[in-house]
Structure formats: C-alpha cells, structure tokens
Amino acid sequence: MMLYVGSTMIWAVVSLLSAPLPYRQRYWIITRWTHFNLWVVERLCRIRVEVQGLENIPASGGGIVMAKHQSAWETLALQRWFTPQTWVLKRELLWLPLFGWAISLLNPIAIDRGSAASALRQLCRQGAERLAEGRWVVVFPEGTRVPPGTRGQYQPGGAVLAERTGAVVVPVAHNAGRCWGRNSFIKRPGTIQVRIGPPIDPKGKRASEILRLVEEWIEAQMQEIDPPAAASAAQRTATSSSAGAGN
C-alpha cells in the first residue's frame, strides 16, 4: 500500500513537470507509472498474463479498442499493446488533486455521464480528433466494471464513433476480474487471459451491427476463458428468461 501511494505521489509530480514537453514524450513519461505498478503487483501477487491475438493489432496503429470491463487492471494493461492511447472516462476523475491533473496531460476524452446525448457528441468529436492523430481510443462499452460471469448492457458510443469515422474496431476479452477485483484492494494469484480479436471493418455497417459484432465476439470468448463464471451467468440469464416467459 505504501509503495503504491509513494509511487503515485512521485509519478504525479514528475508528470506535472513534463507538461511543457510534446505529447509523445509526455505520454512515455507518464505511462511509466502504469508499467511499473503492473510489474510490481503481478510479481508480488503471483499474477500471470497470457495474451492471444497480438497479430490482430493493425500494424498501422490507431483505431478503436472496445474491451470487457471487470477491473482497474485493463485500464492500465491495455497500454502494453495499444499505444499511444486515449481513454474515455468520466470528467470527475480529472478533478482529483495531482492524479487527475496528471491524467489530463494525456488528453483523455472526459465525458459528462449525466447527459448521454452530450457525452456521445463529445466522444464523437474528440474521438475523431484523437484518431486523426494516430492514437487508439479505448472504450469500455459496458460503461462500468462488471463482476466476473456477468454481462453489462453494451452501450453504442464506440460503435457510433466507428461508423462516423471509419476507424477499425478491435475487440478485447479478458478475465482480469478473477485476480483483480473491481471493489477490492486485495489481488488474488492466478492467470489473466487476454484475447485480442480480429479488427472489425466498420465500412458499410451501422453502429448497431458493429456493436452486435463486438458483443458477440467478446462474450463468446468469455464463455471459454472464464467458464465457471460464464456458466453461472448463463444460468442466471436462463432463469430470468424463464420467469419472464411465465408472466
């Protein structure tokens, strides 16, 4: 805990000092904290990471990443494979002293989650700008972290951005919630499996179709990499459907 707090304080100060530098240099400096913390936690807590599908990442770089959201791990770890990247996050995070100020130097897309229409407009406008600069835009379509074995309501924002810009979409599935709980500081030993899917070309597709393809691919992978939880979720869904049919 003290190591985390200490490294965060040092990182925040160094990040703020990097403000005058060009974006790419700022990005490299600021994201060192991410790599350091992942390296430390994964070793101390005996967490292994297995990745499949690295060959699916377009060599040209830049695009939209739409990933499963179970924990804080993926918000950090996706930087290993998709760089430079921009996050879509709630604007309140930027108000946090030091931490939020440092994050703001990476030019995230900070949306107002209280207004869905405004958030979508902002995502499309700023997302298009970031994509034009060759960055990855990372979107968690479920909107919030969900427990292992559950499926959140997939939101269309990332798919709408893809339809309007023509940027490829790379779906990502993982089971990080098994080791890195969404509401727990305690980390559990184990293996985090990450699967990176083939890029989805949005040309000729509506946002609804793009979103359907993303959701189907991610959730199909979850059935394989998180079988006990996936089976439990399927059972809950079946029970709910049966109850609804009986009404």
C-alpha positions as CSV (number, residue, x, y, z in Angstrom):
1,M,0.0,0.0,0.0
2,M,2.8,2.4,1.0
3,L,4.7,1.5,-2.2
4,Y,1.6,2.3,-4.3
5,V,0.9,5.6,-2.6
6,G,4.5,6.7,-2.7
7,S,5.0,5.8,-6.4
8,T,1.7,7.6,-7.2
9,M,2.8,10.8,-5.5
10,I,6.2,10.7,-7.2
11,W,4.6,9.9,-10.5
12,A,2.1,12.8,-10.3
13,V,4.8,15.3,-9.6
14,V,7.0,14.1,-12.4
15,S,4.0,14.0,-14.7
16,L,3.2,17.6,-14.0
17,L,6.8,18.6,-14.6
18,S,6.5,17.0,-18.1
19,A,3.7,19.4,-19.1
20,P,5.9,21.6,-21.4
21,L,7.1,18.5,-23.4
22,P,5.5,17.4,-26.7
23,Y,2.6,14.9,-26.3
24,R,4.6,11.7,-27.3
25,Q,7.3,12.5,-24.8
26,R,4.7,13.3,-22.1
27,Y,2.9,10.1,-22.8
28,W,6.1,8.0,-22.5
29,I,7.0,9.6,-19.2
30,I,3.5,9.4,-17.6
31,T,2.8,5.8,-18.6
32,R,6.0,4.6,-16.9
33,W,4.0,4.6,-13.7
34,T,1.5,2.2,-15.2
35,H,4.1,-0.3,-16.3
36,F,6.0,-0.1,-13.0
37,N,2.9,-0.7,-10.9
38,L,1.7,-3.6,-13.1
39,W,5.2,-5.2,-13.0
40,V,5.3,-4.9,-9.2
41,V,1.7,-6.1,-8.4
42,E,1.8,-9.0,-10.9
43,R,5.0,-10.3,-9.3
44,L,4.1,-9.7,-5.7
45,C,0.7,-11.2,-6.1
46,R,1.8,-14.0,-8.5
47,I,-0.4,-12.9,-11.3
48,R,0.5,-14.2,-14.8
49,V,-0.8,-12.8,-18.0
50,E,-1.4,-14.8,-21.2
51,V,-2.2,-13.0,-24.4
52,Q,-3.6,-14.4,-27.6
53,G,-4.2,-12.4,-30.8
54,L,-1.4,-9.9,-30.8
55,E,-1.2,-10.5,-34.6
56,N,-4.7,-9.0,-34.9
57,I,-3.5,-5.5,-33.9
58,P,-3.2,-3.4,-37.1
59,A,0.5,-2.6,-37.8
60,S,-0.6,0.9,-38.9
61,G,-1.7,1.7,-35.4
62,G,-4.7,3.8,-34.4
63,G,-8.3,2.6,-34.1
64,I,-10.9,1.9,-31.5
65,V,-10.4,-0.7,-28.8
66,M,-13.7,-2.0,-27.3
67,A,-12.9,-4.1,-24.2
68,K,-14.6,-6.1,-21.5
69,H,-14.6,-4.2,-18.2
70,Q,-14.1,-6.2,-15.0
71,S,-11.5,-4.3,-13.1
72,A,-8.9,-1.5,-13.0
73,W,-6.3,-3.9,-14.4
74,E,-7.4,-3.4,-18.0
75,T,-7.4,0.4,-17.8
76,L,-3.7,0.0,-17.1
77,A,-2.7,-3.1,-19.0
78,L,-4.1,-2.2,-22.4
79,Q,-1.3,0.4,-22.6
80,R,1.1,-2.5,-23.2
81,W,-0.4,-3.4,-26.6
82,F,-2.2,-0.3,-27.8
83,T,-0.1,2.8,-27.7
84,P,-0.4,5.7,-27.7
85,Q,-4.0,5.6,-26.4
86,T,-6.7,7.8,-25.2
87,W,-9.2,6.8,-22.6
88,V,-12.9,7.7,-22.4
89,L,-13.5,8.5,-18.7
90,K,-15.9,10.4,-16.5
91,R,-14.8,14.0,-16.2
92,E,-14.9,14.0,-12.4
93,L,-11.6,11.9,-12.4
94,L,-9.8,14.9,-13.7
95,W,-10.8,17.0,-10.7
96,L,-8.7,14.8,-8.3
97,P,-5.7,16.6,-7.0
98,L,-2.4,15.6,-8.6
99,F,-3.7,12.3,-10.0
100,G,-6.4,13.9,-12.1
101,W,-4.1,16.8,-13.1
102,A,-1.5,14.3,-14.4
103,I,-4.1,12.2,-16.3
104,S,-5.3,15.4,-18.0
105,L,-1.9,15.8,-19.6
106,L,-2.7,12.7,-21.7
107,N,-5.7,14.4,-23.3
108,P,-8.4,11.9,-22.3
109,I,-11.9,12.2,-23.5
110,A,-13.6,13.3,-20.3
111,I,-17.3,13.0,-20.7
112,D,-20.3,14.1,-18.6
113,R,-22.0,10.9,-17.8
114,G,-25.0,12.8,-16.5
115,S,-26.0,13.7,-20.1
116,A,-26.0,10.8,-22.6
117,A,-26.5,13.0,-25.6
118,S,-23.8,15.4,-24.7
119,A,-21.4,12.5,-23.8
120,L,-22.0,10.9,-27.2
121,R,-21.4,14.2,-29.1
122,Q,-18.2,14.8,-27.1
123,L,-17.0,11.2,-27.7
124,C,-17.5,11.5,-31.5
125,R,-15.9,14.9,-31.8
126,Q,-12.9,14.4,-29.6
127,G,-12.6,10.7,-30.6
128,A,-12.3,11.7,-34.3
129,E,-9.6,14.2,-33.4
130,R,-7.6,11.6,-31.4
131,L,-8.0,9.0,-34.2
132,A,-6.7,11.5,-36.8
133,E,-3.6,11.9,-34.6
134,G,-2.9,8.2,-34.9
135,R,-4.0,7.3,-31.3
136,W,-6.0,4.4,-30.1
137,V,-9.3,5.3,-28.4
138,V,-10.1,2.9,-25.6
139,V,-13.8,2.4,-24.9
140,F,-15.4,0.1,-22.3
141,P,-18.9,-0.5,-23.9
142,E,-20.4,-1.8,-20.7
143,G,-19.8,1.6,-19.2
144,T,-18.8,0.3,-15.7
145,R,-16.9,-2.6,-14.2
146,V,-19.0,-5.8,-14.0
147,P,-18.4,-8.8,-11.8
148,P,-16.9,-11.9,-13.4
149,G,-19.5,-14.0,-15.1
150,T,-21.9,-11.2,-15.8
151,R,-22.6,-9.1,-18.9
152,G,-23.3,-5.4,-18.7
153,Q,-25.5,-3.5,-21.1
154,Y,-23.3,-2.7,-24.1
155,Q,-23.6,1.0,-24.9
156,P,-23.3,2.2,-28.6
157,G,-20.8,5.1,-28.1
158,G,-17.7,3.3,-29.5
159,A,-19.7,1.8,-32.4
160,V,-21.1,5.2,-33.3
161,L,-17.6,6.6,-33.4
162,A,-16.5,3.8,-35.6
163,E,-19.5,4.3,-38.0
164,R,-18.8,8.0,-38.3
165,T,-15.0,7.9,-38.7
166,G,-14.5,4.6,-40.5
167,A,-11.9,3.6,-37.8
168,V,-11.4,-0.2,-37.3
169,V,-12.6,-1.7,-34.1
170,V,-10.5,-4.2,-32.1
171,P,-12.5,-6.2,-29.5
172,V,-10.7,-7.4,-26.4
173,A,-11.9,-10.1,-23.9
174,H,-10.2,-10.9,-20.6
175,N,-10.9,-12.4,-17.2
176,A,-9.0,-10.0,-15.1
177,G,-11.8,-9.7,-12.5
178,R,-10.8,-13.1,-11.2
179,C,-7.5,-11.9,-9.9
180,W,-8.1,-8.1,-9.7
181,G,-11.4,-7.5,-8.0
182,R,-13.4,-4.4,-9.0
183,N,-14.1,-3.3,-5.5
184,S,-11.2,-4.9,-3.6
185,F,-7.7,-3.8,-2.9
186,I,-6.7,-7.4,-2.4
187,K,-5.3,-9.2,-5.5
188,R,-5.5,-12.9,-6.0
189,P,-2.9,-15.2,-7.6
190,G,-3.8,-16.7,-10.9
191,T,-3.6,-16.2,-14.7
192,I,-5.3,-13.4,-16.5
193,Q,-6.2,-14.5,-20.0
194,V,-6.4,-11.8,-22.7
195,R,-7.8,-12.3,-26.2
196,I,-7.5,-9.7,-28.9
197,G,-9.9,-10.2,-31.7
198,P,-9.7,-9.6,-35.4
199,P,-10.3,-6.0,-36.4
200,I,-13.9,-5.2,-37.4
201,D,-14.1,-3.0,-40.5
202,P,-17.0,-0.6,-40.0
203,K,-17.4,0.3,-43.6
204,G,-20.9,-0.4,-44.8
205,K,-22.1,-1.2,-41.3
206,R,-24.5,0.6,-39.0
207,A,-23.4,1.3,-35.4
208,S,-25.9,-1.3,-34.2
209,E,-24.3,-4.0,-36.3
210,I,-20.8,-3.0,-35.2
211,L,-21.9,-3.2,-31.5
212,R,-23.6,-6.6,-32.1
213,L,-20.4,-8.0,-33.6
214,V,-18.3,-6.7,-30.8
215,E,-20.6,-8.0,-28.1
216,E,-21.0,-11.4,-29.7
217,W,-17.2,-11.9,-30.1
218,I,-16.3,-10.7,-26.6
219,E,-19.0,-12.7,-24.8
220,A,-18.2,-15.9,-26.9
221,Q,-14.6,-15.6,-25.7
222,M,-15.7,-15.1,-22.1
223,Q,-17.5,-18.5,-22.3
224,E,-14.1,-20.1,-22.9
225,I,-11.7,-18.1,-20.7
226,D,-14.0,-17.7,-17.7
227,P,-16.1,-21.0,-17.8
228,P,-17.3,-21.2,-14.2
229,A,-18.4,-17.6,-14.1
230,A,-19.8,-17.8,-17.6
231,A,-21.9,-20.8,-16.8
232,S,-23.2,-19.1,-13.7
233,A,-24.1,-16.1,-15.8
234,A,-25.8,-18.2,-18.4
235,Q,-27.9,-19.9,-15.7
236,R,-29.0,-16.6,-14.3
237,T,-30.0,-15.4,-17.8
238,A,-31.9,-18.6,-18.4
239,T,-33.7,-18.4,-15.1
240,S,-34.6,-14.7,-15.8
241,S,-35.9,-15.6,-19.3
242,S,-38.0,-18.4,-18.0
243,A,-39.5,-16.3,-15.3
244,G,-40.3,-13.6,-17.9
245,A,-41.9,-16.1,-20.2
246,G,-44.2,-17.3,-17.4
247,N,-45.6,-13.8,-16.8
